[in-house]
Amino acid sequence: MASFGTTVAIDCVTAETLGDNRHPLSIAQQLGIEYAWAEPRPVDEACLLHGCTRVPSRLPIYVRPLD
């Protein structure tokens, strides 16, 4: 299987602690991140975005590329 893009994790707990109460997909949209599909991770209180493109080099500390 060919992979495209990268996977980005959005840490919802850290975002909320820092005052960003938006939905993870709204955060991605405002940053200009395009993604193929989203995987909510309620156990980790995070959201994984797979197949991401247009990931900015400067991101908030609660948004990080995984690969």
C-alpha positions as CSV (number, residue, x, y, z in Angstrom):
1,M,0.0,0.0,0.0
2,A,1.4,3.4,-1.0
3,S,1.4,6.1,1.6
4,F,0.9,9.7,0.9
5,G,1.1,12.6,3.2
6,T,2.0,12.4,6.9
7,T,0.1,11.7,10.1
8,V,-0.6,14.6,12.4
9,A,-1.7,14.3,16.0
10,I,-3.8,17.0,17.8
11,D,-3.6,16.7,21.6
12,C,-7.0,17.9,22.8
13,V,-6.1,18.1,26.5
14,T,-3.1,20.3,25.9
15,A,-5.1,22.5,23.5
16,E,-7.8,23.0,26.0
17,T,-5.3,23.7,28.8
18,L,-3.8,26.4,26.6
19,G,-7.3,27.9,26.0
20,D,-8.0,26.4,22.6
21,N,-11.4,24.8,22.9
22,R,-12.0,24.3,19.2
23,H,-12.8,20.9,17.6
24,P,-9.6,19.3,16.3
25,L,-10.8,19.5,12.7
26,S,-11.4,23.2,13.2
27,I,-7.8,23.6,14.4
28,A,-6.5,21.7,11.4
29,Q,-8.6,23.8,9.0
30,Q,-7.4,27.1,10.5
31,L,-3.8,25.9,10.1
32,G,-4.4,25.0,6.5
33,I,-3.8,21.3,7.0
34,E,-5.5,19.1,4.4
35,Y,-6.0,15.4,5.4
36,A,-7.4,12.2,3.9
37,W,-9.2,11.0,7.0
38,A,-9.5,11.6,10.7
39,E,-9.2,9.1,13.5
40,P,-10.6,10.2,16.9
41,R,-8.7,8.7,19.8
42,P,-10.9,9.2,22.8
43,V,-8.7,7.0,25.0
44,D,-5.7,9.3,24.3
45,E,-7.9,12.4,24.1
46,A,-6.4,13.1,20.7
47,C,-7.3,13.1,17.1
48,L,-5.0,11.6,14.4
49,L,-5.2,13.1,10.9
50,H,-3.9,10.8,8.2
51,G,-2.6,11.6,4.7
52,C,-1.9,15.2,5.6
53,T,-0.6,17.7,3.2
54,R,0.1,21.4,3.5
55,V,1.4,21.0,7.1
56,P,3.0,24.3,8.2
57,S,6.5,24.2,9.6
58,R,5.4,26.2,12.7
59,L,2.7,24.5,14.7
60,P,1.2,25.0,18.2
61,I,2.7,22.6,20.8
62,Y,-0.5,20.5,20.8
63,V,-0.2,19.8,17.0
64,R,2.6,17.5,15.9
65,P,3.6,15.4,12.9
66,L,4.1,11.8,13.7
67,D,6.1,10.7,10.7
